[in-house]
Amino acid sequence: MPSIVERSLAQWVNDFAVLYEEPDDTRAPEHMWLAAMAHFSSVGEAIRQYNFLEIYRTSAHAFCWICSFINKLRTTNELVFRIDEEPWKLVGFKYPRCCGHCCEARCACIQKERETQLNKVFKYNEWLRKLKQMERIGPKWSIRQWMQMSREIYGAKTDLRPLDSIGFHLLEEGGEEAKAIRTLTQFRGVCDNSMSGVSEGFLRDICTLKTLVNFHRKLTEEVLKYSRCSTELEMRKKKLPLSSDKSPVVLKWKIVSAKLEMVAELCDTFSWFCTVLLKCGDIAEKLGLKDKEKAKWNIEECIGEIYKSKGPDVPLRCYACAKSRCECTNFAKLY
């Protein structure tokens, strides 16, 4: 059992939101993820150097930015990014106690077949159904419990993967998330164009996972009919709809698809983040590195040490200025 009382993911998100409220207010979602990616690269460097404690320390900073990104999605006034869901749902949507691909509690995917599959279909409705079954436990889960879920789903396969392969997957998924975010940035101001057919009301309607999934199903049917295709695979092969197509149904479909992809890639990134920590901890255990300074091998305590908090009831402090509300110099403004 952990030596300290653990924060839930929601508590971490809230506590980092309080700590960095003023500087984060001036940041857009892509700024948050850019910072997370910067720290993922530091995780990758620490993996390359086999510096296991440094992996934990750099992961702690990456986790801070993941939390800030999640909070921004939940509070931003930019409706194209807004998702009114609890933090645990935003990281658990694709992995509701099962593999997001085969939907088994213990992943039964054959990797080669999955990677070469041309007609990948995301099982949004299945994920939602299984996510609902987690409503009594998900909100309380700490980082350790999310890590444990990853072990239960993918543990047998993780044992066979080297640490650098897992780190590569973390960077890859972080990049995929950046691509989804970039797509959404291109729809800023879409409501200001009267010809787009995309209203503020529509953007407000797609601020939950349930409505996103429902709209995606309906809009996909409309876009297939519009493109004169019978399947999404056929549509992709024909590279339809065109990137220049400004039909309202196409624009709405693109926004909904990118928004769902953004959540799914966030889930992937967080899953591989947990897997990096699990693999690093397992290696440290085998090498006997955990025999001393065991607290440093508990990610909760590692984050607490860096952000100067000894438990959930103690406010976080900025690792740089040591203030409970960050006062670091920040001239970045959105104009």
N, C-alpha and C positions, 0 to 999 in steps of 0.2 A: 504493500500500500504506500502511496506517496506520503512524504513526511509533513506536508503542509496541506491545508484546505485548498482545493483547486477552484479556480475561476471557471465558469462556463464560457463557451465561445462568445455568447452575448455579453457577458461581463467584460471580457477582454476588449471587444469592439467598443463598448460604452466607455470603458476607462481610457482607452487610447483617444477616443473622440473628445473626452474632457481635457486630456493632457494637451492635445494639439488642435483644440477648437479654433483658435485665431488663425494660425497659418493654414490649416486645412480649409478654412472658409474661402480662401482665395484660389484654391486649387480645383482644377477640373478632374474628372475621373481618369483621363489618360495621364495626367501628371502623377496621380497616385500609383498607377500601374507601372509607369516608367521607373519610379523609385523602387517598387518591388522587384522589377527586373534587374535593376542595378545591384540589389542585394542577392538576387539569385545567382548573378555572375560571381559574386564573392563566395557564395556557397560552392559553386563549381570550382573556383580556384582552390578553396580549402580541400575539396575532394581530390583535386589533382595533386596536392601536396601531402595528402593523407594526414592532415592535421585535424584530428577528430573533434577536439574541443572547439577548434575554430569553426568547424561545421555547425556546431550548436550555437555558437555566438552569432555568426552571420545569419543563421536561420532565425534567431530571435528578432533581428532587425527586419528581415524579410516578413516575418509574421506581423510585426507592427504595421507595415504598409499594406499587407493583405487586409488587416482589420480596418485600416483607414479607408481602403477602397470599398469594402463592404458597407461601411457607414456612409460613404458618399453616395453609393447607389440607393441607399434607403432614405436619404435626406435631400438629395439634390433637387433643385427647381427645374433642371433640364429634364423634361418629361421623356425624352427619347432614351435616357439612361435610367430613369427612376424605376425601382422595383420595391414595392411595399411588402417585403417578406422578412421574417426573422433570419438572423445570421445563419443558424443551423440549417435552414432550408436552402440557403444560397450555396452552401458547400456540400449539402447532402442530396440535392435534387437528383443527380445522376447516380449516386451511390447510396440509395436508401437501404442499407444493410444487405446489399447484393451488388454483384457486378453490373455495371450499366449496359453491358453488351448482351451477355447470356442471361442476365437477371437471376442467376443462381447465387445462393448464399456463400458458396465456395466456387470461385470462378472455374468454369469448365470450358472456357474458350481455347481454341487451338490458335496460337498466335499467328502462325503463317497464314492460315485461312482468313483470319480477321483482317490482317494487314493488306491482303490482296483482294478483299471483298470490294467490288465496285459499287454495289447497290446497298450501301450502309443506310439503315433506317433507324433513326433515333426513336426509342420507345417512350416518348414523352408521357403518354397516358399511363403506362405501366409504372414509370418512375413516380408519377403523382400518387397513384394508388398505394404504392409501397411507402412513400413518404408520409402519407396520412397515418399509416400504422406506427410511425415513430413519434407521433405528436406528444405522447406521454413521457418520453425519455429524451428525445432530441434536444429540447431547449436546455436541459441540464448538463449536457455532455461537455467535458473538459477536453483539452487538446489530447491528453492521454487516452481518453475514451475514443476519440476519432482515430487515433493511431491504432488502438486495439481493433477497431472495426476494419481498418485497412489490412491488418495482419490476418484477421479471420477470413477476409475475402481472398486476399492475394498472397498470404504467407508462404504457401508451398512454392509459388513461382518466384517470390522475392528471394527466397533462399538460394535460388539458382542464378540470380542476377548479380553481377559485380556492382560495387558501389558507384563506379564511374558511369555505368549504363543507366542506373537509377537517376543519377544527377543529370545526365543528358536528357532523360525524359522530363525532368522538372523544367529544364530550360526550354525544351521543345514546347511543352504545354503552356508555359508562360508566354512564349512567342505566339502561340495560337490564340491565346486570350488577347494579346495586343492587337492581332489582326481583326478580331471581332470588334474590339473597342474602336479601332480605326474606321471600320465600316460605319459604325454608328455616328462617329464624328462628322461624317459626310452628310448626315441628315439634320444637322443643326440648322435651324431656321426654316425647315421644310414647311411649317405651318404658315410662315410669312408669305409663301408663294401661293397665291389663290388658285393657280393652275394645277398644283400638285394633287389636290383632292384629299390631302391628309390634314385633318383638323386637330386642334388641341384636345377635343373630346375623345378622338380616337386614341391619341397618345395616353390620355388618362385611363382609357379602358384597358390598356395593355401593361398595367403596372403590377400585375400579380402573375404568378406562375400559371395558375389555372386559366386565366383569361388569355395569356400568351399561347398556351397549348391549344385552347379552343379556336382562337383566331388563326393560328398556324394551320390547323386542319382545314378550316373553311377557305382560307386564302390560297392554300396549296391547290385545292380543288378548282378554284377560280382561275389560278394562273395556268394550270395544266390545260384547262379548256381554252383559255386565251392563247396559249402557245401551240394549241392543237397537238398536244402530246398525251399519251395514255399513262405514262409513269414518270416519276422524277428522274429515273435513270435515263430515259429517252430524252428528257428535257436537258439534262446535263451534257449528254453526248452531242446534242445540237447546239450547246452553249446558249441556251435560252433561259429566261428572257435576256435580251441584249442589255449591256451595261448602260446604254444610252436611252433605254426605254423609260419614258416618264409617265406611263399609264398609272393612274391612281392605284389600281389593284396590284400592280407590280411593285410600286413604291411601298405600299403597306406590307406586302409579303416580304420584301427585302428587310424592312425595319424589324418585323416580328422575328424573322429567321435569324438576323444578326443578334437580336436581343436574347433569344433562346440560346444561341451559340455562345454568347458571352457568359451566360450562367453555366452552361455545360462545361466550357473550358475552364472556368473558375473552379468547378468541382474537380476536374482533371488535375489542375495545378495543385490544389490543396491535397488531393489524394497522393500525388507524387511527393509533395512536401512532407507529408506524414511518413511516407515510405523511406525517404532519405533519412529521417530521424530514426526510424526503426532499424534500418540496415546499419547505420552508424553505431547505434547503441549495441546491436548484436555483435559487431566486430570488436567494439571496446570491451564487451563482456568476455569474449573469447581470448582477447589479448591480456586480460587481467587489469585493464586500465581503470575499471570501475572500483577496484579495491580501495583506492584513495579518492577523497573528495567526491563522494557519491552524489552529493547535491548538484554538482555541476553536470551530471548526466541525466538530470530530471529537467526536461525542457521548460516546465512551469517555473521551477526555481531559477533556471538560467535566465529566463526573461525577467523574472522578478529581481534578480541581482543586477542586471544591466539597467533596468528602469527603476531601481531603488525602492522596491516594494516587497515586504516580507509576507504578504497575504492579501486576500481579496478585500479586506477592510482597510487596507493601507493604500492611499492614492499612489498612482504611478508618478515618477518624476523623469523629466527629460534626461537622457543619458549625457547630453552635452552641457546644458545650462543648469541642470539639477533642480529646476523649478517644477512645481506641480501643475503649472500652466505655462507651457513653453514660451520663453522670451527670446529665443534665438533670432538673430538678425534675418529678416526675410523681406525683401523688397518686391517679391513677385505679386503682381496684381493682374486681374483679368479685366480687359478693356473691351 
